[in-house]
Amino acid sequence: MNMADSIDSDYRPSEDEDFMSERQRVYFRRKLIAWKEDILRESRETLVALQAESENHPDLADRASSETDRAIELRARDRQRKLIAKIDAALQRIEEGVYGYCEETGEPISLKRLDARPIATLSLEAQERHERRERVYRDD
């Protein structure tokens, strides 16, 4: 029996375990894969809805409204595509054994942060420093 089969669905990583133990890696891999599958399912449903909606609207206002809806959907799909790339990168980091560690400091990212944002690559402190630097440069 492999590790993935032995982890209960109600398992949550805890600070009492070794950081990024096999159980934790399996947990985050499952979480990332489920998230990706949800996004892909929603994307397929959106595509079906857009195709059904694509009939010609004789009324100019209806057509304009439909075009606006389509533009919003396409922007959302672009964001989803970028999110899937981040999920794939996180899955790759799990395979490489570097998942869960801040790419700036090398320190472990808190389990609470990873549970809330499993694609995080920076610790909360490093993320805040990064955002402060961005704000300083943006305000110039």
C-alpha beads as a LAMMPS data file, in Angstrom:
LAMMPS data file: protein, C-alpha beads

140 atoms
139 bonds

1 atom types
1 bond types

-500.0 500.0 xlo xhi
-500.0 500.0 ylo yhi
-500.0 500.0 zlo zhi

Masses

1 110.0

Atoms # bond

1 1 1 0.000 0.000 0.000
2 1 1 1.472 3.372 -0.938
3 1 1 1.398 6.531 1.181
4 1 1 -1.388 8.173 -0.861
5 1 1 -3.737 5.315 0.000
6 1 1 -2.998 5.532 3.707
7 1 1 -3.866 9.203 4.242
8 1 1 -7.380 9.899 5.504
9 1 1 -9.442 12.525 3.717
10 1 1 -9.737 14.426 7.012
11 1 1 -5.934 14.568 7.496
12 1 1 -4.505 18.081 7.953
13 1 1 -0.767 18.805 8.101
14 1 1 0.386 19.853 11.544
15 1 1 3.390 21.658 12.978
16 1 1 4.044 18.541 15.122
17 1 1 5.221 16.555 12.078
18 1 1 8.469 16.852 10.171
19 1 1 8.054 19.665 7.647
20 1 1 7.145 18.343 4.180
21 1 1 7.023 14.751 5.333
22 1 1 5.702 12.323 2.753
23 1 1 2.202 12.641 4.280
24 1 1 2.311 16.417 3.848
25 1 1 3.580 16.145 0.275
26 1 1 0.764 13.695 -0.575
27 1 1 -1.763 16.038 1.086
28 1 1 -0.604 19.080 -0.912
29 1 1 -0.300 17.087 -4.157
30 1 1 -3.930 15.936 -3.720
31 1 1 -5.061 19.467 -2.886
32 1 1 -3.324 20.947 -5.945
33 1 1 -4.624 18.242 -8.309
34 1 1 -8.208 18.657 -7.019
35 1 1 -7.940 22.446 -7.471
36 1 1 -6.647 22.023 -11.023
37 1 1 -9.437 19.556 -11.860
38 1 1 -12.039 22.019 -10.520
39 1 1 -10.616 24.819 -12.679
40 1 1 -10.552 22.601 -15.774
41 1 1 -14.140 21.441 -15.171
42 1 1 -15.334 25.048 -14.747
43 1 1 -13.425 26.014 -17.870
44 1 1 -15.131 23.262 -19.903
45 1 1 -18.542 24.358 -18.587
46 1 1 -17.742 27.966 -19.512
47 1 1 -16.699 26.923 -23.002
48 1 1 -19.964 25.033 -23.520
49 1 1 -21.930 28.062 -22.277
50 1 1 -19.992 30.410 -24.579
51 1 1 -20.626 28.155 -27.561
52 1 1 -24.338 28.010 -26.763
53 1 1 -24.380 31.791 -26.368
54 1 1 -22.618 32.462 -29.663
55 1 1 -25.779 32.579 -31.735
56 1 1 -26.336 35.871 -33.502
57 1 1 -28.241 38.507 -31.566
58 1 1 -30.369 40.662 -33.871
59 1 1 -30.653 43.322 -31.155
60 1 1 -27.594 45.577 -30.909
61 1 1 -27.868 45.910 -27.116
62 1 1 -28.084 42.125 -26.711
63 1 1 -25.063 41.676 -28.957
64 1 1 -23.059 44.288 -27.026
65 1 1 -23.996 42.670 -23.727
66 1 1 -23.022 39.263 -25.086
67 1 1 -19.658 40.599 -26.311
68 1 1 -18.984 42.138 -22.877
69 1 1 -19.820 38.841 -21.187
70 1 1 -17.528 37.021 -23.615
71 1 1 -14.642 39.443 -22.921
72 1 1 -15.074 38.940 -19.165
73 1 1 -15.119 35.148 -19.612
74 1 1 -12.008 35.223 -21.785
75 1 1 -10.152 37.312 -19.168
76 1 1 -11.234 34.855 -16.488
77 1 1 -10.023 31.939 -18.624
78 1 1 -6.680 33.677 -19.102
79 1 1 -6.368 34.038 -15.308
80 1 1 -7.306 30.360 -14.934
81 1 1 -4.660 29.377 -17.496
82 1 1 -2.029 31.277 -15.486
83 1 1 -3.278 29.688 -12.264
84 1 1 -3.018 26.201 -13.794
85 1 1 0.596 26.991 -14.767
86 1 1 1.281 27.943 -11.118
87 1 1 -0.399 24.747 -9.896
88 1 1 1.710 22.690 -12.329
89 1 1 4.843 24.486 -11.087
90 1 1 3.875 23.691 -7.469
91 1 1 3.344 20.012 -8.385
92 1 1 6.786 20.045 -10.033
93 1 1 8.323 21.529 -6.851
94 1 1 6.754 18.665 -4.864
95 1 1 8.415 16.157 -7.224
96 1 1 11.751 17.984 -6.895
97 1 1 11.506 18.089 -3.089
98 1 1 11.602 21.899 -2.837
99 1 1 7.874 22.502 -2.323
100 1 1 6.966 24.465 0.796
101 1 1 10.247 26.323 1.064
102 1 1 10.514 30.061 0.424
103 1 1 12.329 30.662 -2.846
104 1 1 13.822 33.862 -1.417
105 1 1 15.016 32.720 2.030
106 1 1 14.950 28.919 1.790
107 1 1 12.965 28.846 5.047
108 1 1 9.822 26.709 5.355
109 1 1 6.585 28.479 4.389
110 1 1 4.017 28.106 7.171
111 1 1 1.602 25.200 6.767
112 1 1 -1.266 27.610 7.401
113 1 1 -0.167 29.749 4.436
114 1 1 0.351 26.706 2.193
115 1 1 -3.056 25.328 3.135
116 1 1 -4.680 28.664 2.239
117 1 1 -2.518 29.259 -0.850
118 1 1 -0.907 25.985 -1.961
119 1 1 0.875 27.697 -4.875
120 1 1 2.770 30.078 -2.555
121 1 1 6.484 30.330 -3.316
122 1 1 7.344 32.931 -0.676
123 1 1 6.968 32.930 3.097
124 1 1 4.539 35.519 4.423
125 1 1 7.431 37.747 5.529
126 1 1 9.161 37.529 2.138
127 1 1 5.842 38.179 0.358
128 1 1 5.235 41.282 2.481
129 1 1 8.768 42.579 1.744
130 1 1 8.185 41.909 -1.947
131 1 1 4.865 43.820 -1.899
132 1 1 6.425 46.748 0.010
133 1 1 9.196 46.992 -2.616
134 1 1 6.599 46.902 -5.412
135 1 1 4.614 49.675 -3.715
136 1 1 7.716 51.853 -3.336
137 1 1 8.607 51.473 -7.023
138 1 1 5.007 51.986 -8.130
139 1 1 4.662 55.193 -6.097
140 1 1 7.736 56.799 -7.736

Bonds

1 1 1 2
2 1 2 3
3 1 3 4
4 1 4 5
5 1 5 6
6 1 6 7
7 1 7 8
8 1 8 9
9 1 9 10
10 1 10 11
11 1 11 12
12 1 12 13
13 1 13 14
14 1 14 15
15 1 15 16
16 1 16 17
17 1 17 18
18 1 18 19
19 1 19 20
20 1 20 21
21 1 21 22
22 1 22 23
23 1 23 24
24 1 24 25
25 1 25 26
26 1 26 27
27 1 27 28
28 1 28 29
29 1 29 30
30 1 30 31
31 1 31 32
32 1 32 33
33 1 33 34
34 1 34 35
35 1 35 36
36 1 36 37
37 1 37 38
38 1 38 39
39 1 39 40
40 1 40 41
41 1 41 42
42 1 42 43
43 1 43 44
44 1 44 45
45 1 45 46
46 1 46 47
47 1 47 48
48 1 48 49
49 1 49 50
50 1 50 51
51 1 51 52
52 1 52 53
53 1 53 54
54 1 54 55
55 1 55 56
56 1 56 57
57 1 57 58
58 1 58 59
59 1 59 60
60 1 60 61
61 1 61 62
62 1 62 63
63 1 63 64
64 1 64 65
65 1 65 66
66 1 66 67
67 1 67 68
68 1 68 69
69 1 69 70
70 1 70 71
71 1 71 72
72 1 72 73
73 1 73 74
74 1 74 75
75 1 75 76
76 1 76 77
77 1 77 78
78 1 78 79
79 1 79 80
80 1 80 81
81 1 81 82
82 1 82 83
83 1 83 84
84 1 84 85
85 1 85 86
86 1 86 87
87 1 87 88
88 1 88 89
89 1 89 90
90 1 90 91
91 1 91 92
92 1 92 93
93 1 93 94
94 1 94 95
95 1 95 96
96 1 96 97
97 1 97 98
98 1 98 99
99 1 99 100
100 1 100 101
101 1 101 102
102 1 102 103
103 1 103 104
104 1 104 105
105 1 105 106
106 1 106 107
107 1 107 108
108 1 108 109
109 1 109 110
110 1 110 111
111 1 111 112
112 1 112 113
113 1 113 114
114 1 114 115
115 1 115 116
116 1 116 117
117 1 117 118
118 1 118 119
119 1 119 120
120 1 120 121
121 1 121 122
122 1 122 123
123 1 123 124
124 1 124 125
125 1 125 126
126 1 126 127
127 1 127 128
128 1 128 129
129 1 129 130
130 1 130 131
131 1 131 132
132 1 132 133
133 1 133 134
134 1 134 135
135 1 135 136
136 1 136 137
137 1 137 138
138 1 138 139
139 1 139 140
